[in-house]
Amino acid sequence: MQDNYKIFIGTSVHRWNDNRIFHKEAVSLAKKFNVELHAPADFDKKKINGVNIIGLPKWEKETERKYIRKQLWYRLKNNNSDVFIFHDPELIWIGIKASILLKLKVIYDIHENTTQSIIRKIWLNPLSKLIAIIGYSFLQKISKLFFHHYILAEDSYSSFIKRNYTVIHNYPLKMDYDQEGNKEFDLVYVGDITEDRGALIMVKVLSILRKKLPHINLALIGKVPPYLKDDLSNKIMEYRLEKNIKLFGYMNYYEAMQIVCKSKIGLCLLKPIKNYIDSYPTKLFDYMQVGVPYICSNFPLYEKLLDECDTGISVDPLDVKGIANAIISLLNNQDRYNHLSKNGIIALNKDYNWSTQEKELYNLVQSI
């Protein structure tokens, strides 16, 4: 494969510095190929870690993304790329056109079960959800006639993409963090802060814990969607947890991980929803990387990871008293805590890091 082989990576949804898209895929591919990343950004052009980043307009409302898609298509038509890799369901039509009209080899990187994601969108009415699911399912079926390959972030996605795929898990990059500092937070959660992902459950659990541990605290790192902001604030005030919970908002990955390093226990209390039950949350591996034991939902996939690595404790995510008891038990058992912490670091360094997936990515691109 020639070094000037050109790859055009496009996203209309994610920030240019998205962890999987930029830090993992784009940077890895740029070690061997000519890579351009076109993504929403607050700049026009930059070159970072060998990746030529061409900014697209940033967006606030979903309706604004149609203009971003038009610009992305215009750039793709006027680019002499060999491969088009994209990351968003809304770009499937552009991918089909790129294959038919531009004769590009198209790869669709699937990050989620889109059908299940549409079902959970509370701002869509039932008719809109039905139309969106039918439209997406139709385009996905048609895409199989034209796309060269699919990248799946989870093994379970092979239930709807049954051939021409490579599973490339979203394991974290191995990085150096300061793990020797004081633990400022007893509990930490990193990721989008939504009701389905256990936001209100965590608040309720903390209200129970505070009765026994008055100074216990929780760091919440991530975006809070507008529909949840009032409910979350009201619950925090109702339980008088203003001094026990710190909301950091969105942070870039490295900054977020610095807070994780300063925390004792990671939380991953996702509700039993199909999209979560069948997929690994990357936060589990983030916690493992810095030796932070975690409390997670007792889904079979997560329990399989615990059986293999022994890095945390599984609980019923709807049993707030059981969750609180598991946290207290772990905080009070230093030997068990240290054992889980050490196991997480070992497992991450050996098997669950991006370098093991980078090889698969190289092999895929070289094969085409």
C-alpha positions in Angstrom: 0.0 0.0 0.0 1.4 3.4 -1.1 2.0 6.1 1.5 0.0 8.6 -0.6 -3.1 6.5 -0.5 -5.7 9.1 0.6 -8.4 8.6 3.1 -11.3 11.1 3.6 -12.9 10.7 7.1 -16.2 12.6 7.5 -18.6 13.3 10.3 -21.4 15.9 10.4 -22.3 15.2 14.1 -19.2 14.7 16.2 -16.6 17.2 17.2 -13.3 17.1 15.3 -11.5 15.9 18.4 -13.9 13.0 19.1 -12.0 10.3 20.9 -12.8 7.4 18.5 -12.8 9.4 15.2 -9.8 11.6 15.7 -7.6 10.3 18.5 -7.9 6.7 17.6 -8.9 6.1 13.9 -7.6 9.2 12.2 -4.3 9.4 14.1 -3.7 5.6 13.7 -4.3 5.7 9.9 -2.2 8.8 9.5 0.8 6.8 10.6 0.6 4.9 7.2 -1.6 6.9 4.9 -2.6 10.4 3.8 -5.6 11.3 6.1 -8.0 14.2 5.9 -10.7 14.6 8.7 -13.7 16.8 7.9 -15.6 17.5 11.1 -17.4 20.3 12.9 -14.7 22.6 14.4 -14.0 26.2 15.4 -11.2 26.6 12.9 -10.6 26.2 9.2 -7.5 24.0 8.9 -5.0 22.4 11.2 -2.6 19.5 11.1 -2.3 17.5 14.3 -0.5 14.2 14.7 -0.2 13.8 11.0 -4.0 14.3 10.4 -5.1 17.2 8.1 -8.2 18.5 9.8 -10.6 20.6 7.7 -13.2 22.3 9.9 -16.9 22.1 9.1 -19.4 24.5 10.7 -20.3 23.8 14.3 -24.0 23.2 15.0 -26.5 23.8 17.8 -29.7 22.4 16.4 -30.1 19.1 14.5 -31.8 21.0 11.6 -28.5 22.9 11.0 -26.7 19.7 10.1 -28.3 19.6 6.6 -26.1 22.5 5.6 -23.1 20.6 7.0 -24.0 17.6 5.0 -24.2 19.6 1.8 -20.8 21.1 2.4 -19.3 17.6 3.2 -20.7 16.3 -0.1 -19.2 19.2 -2.0 -15.8 18.6 -0.5 -16.0 14.9 -1.2 -16.8 15.5 -4.9 -13.8 17.9 -5.2 -11.3 15.7 -3.4 -9.1 13.0 -4.9 -9.5 10.5 -2.1 -9.4 6.7 -2.5 -11.5 5.8 0.6 -14.4 7.5 2.3 -14.9 6.6 6.0 -17.9 8.1 7.7 -19.4 7.8 11.2 -23.0 9.0 11.2 -26.3 7.3 10.1 -27.4 10.6 8.4 -24.4 10.3 6.0 -25.5 6.9 4.6 -27.0 8.6 1.5 -23.8 10.5 0.9 -21.9 7.2 1.2 -24.1 5.6 -1.4 -23.6 8.5 -3.8 -19.9 8.4 -3.1 -19.7 4.8 -4.1 -21.9 5.1 -7.2 -20.9 8.5 -8.6 -17.4 9.0 -7.3 -16.3 5.3 -7.4 -14.9 5.6 -3.9 -14.4 2.6 -1.6 -16.8 3.4 1.3 -16.5 2.3 4.9 -19.3 2.9 7.4 -18.1 2.9 11.0 -21.1 2.0 13.2 -20.9 3.2 16.8 -24.4 2.3 18.0 -27.6 0.4 17.4 -29.3 3.3 15.5 -32.8 1.8 15.6 -32.7 1.5 19.3 -31.3 4.9 19.6 -34.2 6.4 17.6 -36.7 4.6 19.9 -35.2 6.3 22.9 -35.3 9.8 21.5 -37.9 11.5 23.7 -38.2 14.6 21.5 -39.6 12.5 18.6 -43.3 11.6 18.6 -44.2 7.9 17.7 -45.0 8.7 14.1 -41.6 10.5 13.6 -39.8 7.6 15.2 -41.6 5.1 12.9 -40.7 7.2 9.8 -37.1 7.6 10.9 -36.7 3.8 11.6 -38.2 2.8 8.3 -36.0 5.4 6.4 -32.9 4.3 8.2 -33.5 0.6 7.8 -34.2 1.0 4.1 -31.0 3.0 3.5 -28.9 0.6 5.6 -30.3 -2.3 3.6 -29.5 -0.5 0.3 -26.0 0.5 1.5 -25.0 -3.2 1.6 -25.1 -3.2 -2.2 -22.6 -0.4 -2.4 -20.4 -0.1 0.7 -17.1 -1.9 0.5 -16.9 -2.6 4.3 -18.4 -1.9 7.7 -16.5 -1.2 11.0 -18.5 -2.3 14.0 -17.7 -0.9 17.5 -19.5 -3.9 19.1 -19.8 -7.6 18.4 -23.5 -7.4 18.9 -23.9 -5.1 15.8 -23.3 -8.1 13.6 -26.9 -9.0 14.2 -27.9 -6.4 11.6 -24.6 -6.3 9.6 -23.9 -9.9 8.8 -21.1 -9.7 6.3 -18.2 -7.5 5.1 -17.5 -6.2 8.5 -14.6 -5.9 11.0 -15.2 -5.5 14.7 -12.9 -2.7 16.1 -13.7 -2.2 19.7 -13.6 1.3 21.2 -11.0 0.5 23.7 -9.0 3.4 25.2 -5.6 4.6 24.2 -2.9 3.8 26.7 -1.8 7.1 28.1 0.2 8.2 31.2 -1.9 9.8 33.9 -1.0 11.0 37.4 -2.5 8.2 39.6 -0.5 9.1 42.7 -2.4 12.2 43.8 -5.1 12.5 46.5 -8.5 11.0 45.8 -10.7 14.1 45.9 -13.9 12.3 44.9 -15.4 9.2 46.3 -17.4 8.5 43.2 -17.2 9.5 39.6 -19.2 9.2 36.4 -18.0 10.2 33.0 -20.1 10.3 29.9 -23.4 11.9 28.7 -25.6 12.5 31.8 -29.1 11.3 30.9 -31.9 9.5 32.7 -31.3 6.3 30.8 -27.7 6.4 31.8 -28.6 6.5 35.4 -28.4 10.3 36.2 -31.3 10.4 38.7 -30.4 6.9 40.0 -26.9 8.2 41.0 -28.5 11.2 42.8 -30.9 8.9 44.7 -28.0 6.6 45.7 -26.0 9.5 47.0 -28.9 10.6 49.1 -28.9 7.2 50.8 -25.1 7.2 51.2 -25.0 10.6 52.8 -27.0 9.3 55.8 -24.0 7.1 56.7 -21.2 9.1 55.0 -22.2 12.9 55.3 -19.2 14.1 53.3 -19.4 11.6 50.4 -19.1 13.2 47.0 -19.7 12.5 43.4 -18.1 14.0 40.3 -20.4 14.1 37.2 -18.4 14.7 34.0 -20.4 15.1 30.8 -23.1 17.0 29.0 -26.6 17.3 30.6 -29.3 17.5 27.9 -31.7 20.5 28.2 -34.7 18.3 29.0 -33.0 16.9 32.1 -31.3 20.0 33.5 -34.2 21.2 35.6 -35.1 17.7 36.9 -31.5 17.0 37.8 -31.1 20.3 39.6 -34.4 19.9 41.5 -33.5 16.4 42.7 -30.1 17.6 43.9 -31.7 20.4 45.8 -34.5 18.1 47.1 -32.0 15.8 48.7 -29.8 18.7 49.7 -26.8 17.4 47.8 -25.5 20.7 46.5 -22.2 20.2 48.4 -22.0 16.5 47.6 -22.3 16.6 43.8 -20.0 18.5 41.4 -21.1 18.9 37.8 -18.1 19.5 35.6 -20.0 19.6 32.2 -18.3 18.5 29.0 -14.5 18.1 29.2 -12.1 16.8 26.7 -11.0 13.3 27.2 -7.6 13.9 28.9 -9.1 16.5 31.3 -11.9 14.1 32.2 -9.5 11.3 32.9 -7.6 13.5 35.3 -10.7 13.8 37.4 -11.2 10.0 37.1 -7.7 9.6 38.5 -8.7 11.7 41.5 -11.7 9.4 42.2 -12.1 6.2 44.2 -14.9 4.4 42.5 -16.4 4.7 39.0 -20.1 4.4 38.3 -21.8 2.9 35.3 -25.5 2.4 36.3 -27.1 2.2 32.9 -30.7 1.2 32.8 -31.7 -2.2 31.3 -32.2 -0.9 27.7 -31.3 -3.0 24.7 -28.9 -0.5 23.3 -26.9 -0.7 26.6 -27.4 -4.4 27.5 -25.6 -5.5 24.3 -22.8 -2.9 24.2 -19.8 -2.2 26.3 -19.7 1.3 27.7 -16.2 2.7 27.1 -16.2 4.2 30.6 -15.6 0.7 32.1 -12.3 0.5 30.2 -11.5 4.2 31.1 -11.9 3.3 34.8 -9.7 0.2 34.4 -6.9 2.1 32.7 -6.3 4.2 35.8 -7.0 1.5 38.4 -10.4 2.8 39.5 -12.7 -0.1 40.5 -16.3 0.4 39.3 -19.9 -0.4 40.2 -21.8 -1.4 37.0 -25.2 -2.7 35.9 -25.5 -6.5 36.1 -26.0 -7.1 32.4 -24.6 -10.5 31.1 -22.1 -8.8 28.8 -20.7 -6.7 31.7 -20.6 -9.7 34.0 -18.7 -11.6 31.4 -16.0 -8.9 31.6 -16.0 -9.1 35.4 -15.6 -12.9 35.2 -12.6 -12.5 33.0 -10.9 -9.5 34.7 -12.4 -9.1 38.2 -12.3 -5.3 38.0 -15.5 -4.2 39.6 -18.9 -5.1 41.1 -22.2 -5.7 39.3 -25.5 -4.6 40.7 -29.1 -4.3 39.8 -29.1 -0.7 38.4 -32.7 -0.1 39.6 -32.0 -1.2 43.2 -30.7 2.0 44.8 -30.2 0.4 48.2 -28.3 -2.5 46.8 -26.1 0.0 44.9 -25.4 2.0 48.0 -24.5 -1.1 50.0 -22.1 -2.2 47.2 -20.3 1.1 47.3 -20.0 1.1 51.1 -18.7 -2.4 51.0 -16.0 -1.5 48.5 -15.0 1.7 50.3 -14.6 -0.3 53.6 -12.6 -3.2 52.2 -9.2 -1.8 51.2 -7.8 -5.2 50.3 -10.6 -5.9 47.9 -10.4 -2.4 46.5 -6.6 -2.8 45.8 -7.2 -6.2 44.2 -9.8 -4.8 41.7 -7.7 -1.7 41.0 -4.6 -3.8 40.2 -6.6 -6.2 38.0 -8.0 -3.3 36.0 -4.6 -1.9 35.1 -3.3 -5.4 34.1 -6.3 -6.3 31.9 -6.3 -2.9 30.2 -2.6 -3.0 29.4 -2.8 -6.6 28.1 -6.0 -6.9 26.2 -8.4 -3.9 26.3 -6.5 -1.0 24.8 -6.5 0.6 21.4 -3.2 -0.8 20.2 -4.9 -4.2 19.9 -7.5 -2.7 17.7 -5.2 -0.5 15.6 -3.7 -3.6 14.0 -7.2 -4.6 12.8 -7.7 -1.2 11.3 -4.5 -1.3 9.4 -5.3 -4.8 8.1 -8.7 -3.6 6.9 -7.5 -0.6 5.0 -4.5 -2.5 3.5 -6.9 -5.3 2.3 -8.8 -2.8 0.1 
